[in-house]
Amino acid sequence: MAGHVYLLDTNVLLAALLAPERLPKEVVAGISDSSNTVYFSSASIWEVAIKRSLQRADFDFSPQDIHRLALDTGFAELMVKGEDCYPIASLPWHHRDPFDRLLVAQAQSLPAYLLTTDGVLNQYSELVVHLTLNLPMPKGRGF
């Protein structure tokens, strides 16, 4: 029996890999269930690389480490293809972040439930699932 398909936004990806206790228990169960398919977008690795290049004191993640860890965890990488970008041209401007707009388009194209911490994205689709993270990240691990 086929399970659900999930796409993790960058914050949820980082929490799942580095601090799963921050995620609601039912989300941890869902992304750990082998009958479900869990994707992360290559755009999230790009976003991590950009944030790392800004040398923020609270963001010390290596894009290489996050990428490797996501693959080692068993998450499937969703590559950004040109056709993934087409729907972005017709998305309403509820949100201006280009990474989030791309993730919405990818989730709609798959289709997949987009697990996100950004409540604004709920305006795009019933496929968007807003999560509230528990507990702050340890010092030096802000996201």
MIVEX-355765 format. One line per field, with one value per residue (C-alpha): x, y, z; residue in one letter; residue number from 1. Coordinates in Angstrom, 3 decimals. Layout:
# residues N
east	[X,...] $
north	[Y,...] $
up	[Z,...] $
rest	[A,...] $
nr	[NUM,...] $
This chain:
# residues 143
east	[0.000,1.410,1.864,1.972,4.450,6.093,8.378,10.282,10.955,14.422,13.563,11.747,14.624,17.129,14.950,14.395,18.132,19.593,16.893,13.927,12.673,11.633,9.100,5.639,5.670,3.190,5.481,8.490,6.371,5.206,8.633,10.064,7.383,8.949,5.620,5.877,8.185,10.059,11.709,14.006,14.577,18.014,16.792,17.023,20.707,21.135,19.343,21.631,24.660,23.469,22.767,26.162,27.868,26.276,28.330,25.473,26.600,23.484,23.795,26.799,25.467,27.598,25.580,27.714,26.976,23.237,23.080,24.968,22.951,19.640,20.638,22.034,18.744,16.923,15.260,14.972,16.475,14.108,16.225,15.126,14.220,13.308,9.713,9.434,9.751,6.896,4.061,5.859,4.885,1.210,1.496,-0.149,2.273,1.310,4.996,8.058,10.731,11.923,12.873,9.433,7.696,9.757,8.934,5.207,5.473,7.407,4.878,1.991,3.753,4.584,1.990,3.293,2.413,4.792,5.763,6.716,7.095,5.904,2.194,1.918,2.384,-0.986,-2.576,-1.229,-2.638,-4.288,-1.052,0.790,0.975,2.053,4.073,5.104,8.560,9.069,11.891,14.604,17.630,20.825,23.062,24.795,22.166,19.483,16.916] $
north	[0.000,3.378,5.951,9.718,11.883,14.722,17.565,19.173,22.890,23.967,24.619,21.303,19.509,20.993,20.100,16.548,16.014,17.893,18.281,15.959,16.664,20.073,18.452,17.309,13.574,12.752,14.440,12.435,9.282,10.231,10.982,7.867,5.568,3.584,3.470,7.254,9.024,12.001,14.506,17.437,19.885,20.680,24.284,23.742,22.878,26.042,28.033,26.543,27.472,31.063,31.435,29.912,32.368,35.254,34.053,34.428,33.617,31.495,29.462,27.155,24.417,23.156,22.561,19.472,18.027,18.727,17.191,14.061,13.679,14.046,11.329,9.100,9.480,8.043,11.215,11.451,14.451,16.380,18.150,21.529,21.207,24.009,22.838,23.074,26.827,27.306,27.335,30.028,32.554,32.107,31.783,34.631,36.854,35.675,35.155,36.808,34.270,32.597,29.348,28.983,29.786,27.079,24.547,25.302,24.733,21.481,20.228,20.976,19.263,16.011,16.219,16.147,17.614,20.513,20.461,24.000,26.331,29.279,29.897,32.260,29.321,27.864,30.405,28.556,25.074,22.461,20.524,22.946,21.739,24.373,23.085,24.759,23.723,22.933,24.287,26.624,25.224,24.911,27.981,28.360,26.272,28.829,28.341] $
up	[0.000,-1.015,1.694,1.682,-0.188,1.746,0.704,3.579,3.538,4.639,8.303,8.631,6.875,9.328,12.304,11.027,10.584,13.544,16.180,15.557,19.079,17.728,15.390,16.460,17.266,14.486,11.939,13.132,12.860,9.357,7.946,9.628,8.179,5.327,3.470,2.981,0.534,1.973,-0.356,0.193,-2.633,-3.998,-3.565,0.201,-0.122,-2.186,0.547,3.225,1.098,0.726,4.443,5.221,2.870,4.793,7.802,10.258,13.795,14.396,11.187,11.088,8.820,5.963,2.782,2.099,5.547,5.322,1.833,2.882,6.078,4.220,1.758,4.523,6.412,3.411,2.182,-1.598,-3.341,-5.583,-8.176,-9.483,-13.157,-15.522,-15.752,-11.950,-12.377,-14.873,-12.273,-10.266,-12.957,-12.053,-8.261,-6.357,-4.451,-0.961,-0.301,-1.814,-0.809,-4.037,-2.264,-0.707,-3.991,-5.714,-2.986,-3.361,-7.121,-6.624,-4.056,-6.411,-9.323,-7.511,-5.744,-2.175,1.179,1.824,5.507,6.495,9.448,7.367,7.964,4.983,2.610,3.689,1.352,-1.686,-1.424,0.720,0.211,2.513,6.127,8.648,11.620,14.836,16.012,19.689,21.824,20.601,18.816,20.861,20.727,17.392,15.623,14.889,12.169] $
rest	[M,A,G,H,V,Y,L,L,D,T,N,V,L,L,A,A,L,L,A,P,E,R,L,P,K,E,V,V,A,G,I,S,D,S,S,N,T,V,Y,F,S,S,A,S,I,W,E,V,A,I,K,R,S,L,Q,R,A,D,F,D,F,S,P,Q,D,I,H,R,L,A,L,D,T,G,F,A,E,L,M,V,K,G,E,D,C,Y,P,I,A,S,L,P,W,H,H,R,D,P,F,D,R,L,L,V,A,Q,A,Q,S,L,P,A,Y,L,L,T,T,D,G,V,L,N,Q,Y,S,E,L,V,V,H,L,T,L,N,L,P,M,P,K,G,R,G,F] $
nr	[1,2,3,4,5,6,7,8,9,10,11,12,13,14,15,16,17,18,19,20,21,22,23,24,25,26,27,28,29,30,31,32,33,34,35,36,37,38,39,40,41,42,43,44,45,46,47,48,49,50,51,52,53,54,55,56,57,58,59,60,61,62,63,64,65,66,67,68,69,70,71,72,73,74,75,76,77,78,79,80,81,82,83,84,85,86,87,88,89,90,91,92,93,94,95,96,97,98,99,100,101,102,103,104,105,106,107,108,109,110,111,112,113,114,115,116,117,118,119,120,121,122,123,124,125,126,127,128,129,130,131,132,133,134,135,136,137,138,139,140,141,142,143] $
